[in-house]
Amino acid sequence: MTFSERVSAVQLMQRFVRMSRVLIPLFSNLVNKNNLSSSEQQKLDRIKTVYDNFHANPEASKHLINSDILRLIQKVYYTLVSRKGETPESFHEYDEFIRESDRLISNWDRQLMN
């Protein structure tokens, strides 16, 4: 991987993590809601499309940004899709995703300010 390709891959990863930090909580709220309006159903379907079509190797985030964030995003999403309900494990994974994405975003924001 060339330097330019690596920079592009890291930037793509950053955009995906930032997007997921917004979409995963929204998706969680929509999935757990009993009666969705047509607008909410459209949002839910669009979010599903994003994550159902994203097939990145979770190891990529470890290699590119030294984080397990892709694995966390995938686990949280699949737990929500499968509607396994709230378990201590699913809560822990969701919380871990929130903490790790916030940590990464904070680090990236600090780097942009320098």
Protein Blocks (a to p, Z undefined) as FASTA:
>chain_A
ZZklmmmmmmmmmmmmmmmmmmmmmmmmmmmpmbdcfklmmmmmmmmmmmmmpccdfklm
mmmnopaklmmmmmmmmmmmnonopafklmmmmmmmmmmmmmmmmmmmmmmmZZ
